[in-house]
Amino acid sequence: MKIEDNSELIALQKALNFIKFGEDQEDKIMLCGSPHISKLLQQVTNALIEHYRKYVPTFSGEWGNIEEAPHILHQIKKNIDNMDNWNNNTNDMKKKIIIEFCSPYSIKEETINSFL
């Protein structure tokens, strides 16, 4: 896997800096909502499918529904609660933010609406 998109490289650099040094909640929220991080996560997963299949032959690389991971939904709720400008967004924008926070998982409309 080769990353050539500078936006993706910057997002990855920020994520690695956060992992190594960060405690800033704003950085965490920015990274969680970054479409570049979501894309990189999916690309890394895709690049590792054959490796994981050596250990779990049925591994597909599919993320499935986030509703099956309540601990992640709980963390997303905490991230939203920590967003300073959450209430300044329209419902359409809030839905986009929620979907991006959940990506690459899929999310049901009823779950999205529960965050609004």
PyMOL commands that set and color helices and strands:
alter all, ss='L'
color gray80, all
select helices_A, chain A and resi 6-21+25-32+35-53+66-68+70-81+86-88+91-102+109-115
alter helices_A, ss='H'
color red, helices_A
deselect
rebuild
show_as cartoon
